[in-house]
Amino acid sequence: MQFITGKKSLDSDWDSYVSQLDQLGLKRFLQIYQAAYDKTHK
């Protein structure tokens, strides 16, 4: 939301944002979600 409202800049704040998502385990979440999706839709 802060990127949309202009409170954060895509140029200077994006890498930090992505790093925070990585710290929260986003990659692992997406792996689990994708595996469940693939199992359900095959």
C-alpha positions in Angstrom: 0.0 0.0 0.0 2.8 2.4 0.8 4.2 2.0 -2.7 0.8 2.9 -4.2 0.4 6.0 -2.0 3.9 7.2 -2.6 5.2 6.8 1.0 7.8 4.4 -0.3 9.8 4.6 -3.6 10.0 1.6 -6.0 13.5 2.8 -6.8 15.0 3.0 -3.3 12.8 0.9 -1.1 11.9 -2.2 -3.2 15.0 -4.3 -2.4 14.4 -3.8 1.3 10.7 -4.8 0.9 11.7 -8.0 -1.0 14.3 -8.8 1.7 11.6 -8.5 4.4 9.4 -10.9 2.5 12.3 -13.4 2.2 12.9 -13.1 6.0 9.2 -14.0 6.6 9.6 -17.2 4.6 7.8 -16.2 1.4 9.8 -18.5 -0.8 9.0 -21.5 1.3 5.3 -20.5 1.5 5.2 -20.2 -2.3 6.8 -23.7 -2.7 4.2 -25.2 -0.4 1.3 -23.4 -2.1 2.5 -24.4 -5.6 2.9 -28.0 -4.6 -0.7 -28.1 -3.2 -2.0 -26.3 -6.3 -0.2 -28.8 -8.6 -1.5 -31.8 -6.7 -5.1 -30.4 -6.8 -5.1 -29.4 -10.5 -3.4 -32.3 -12.2 
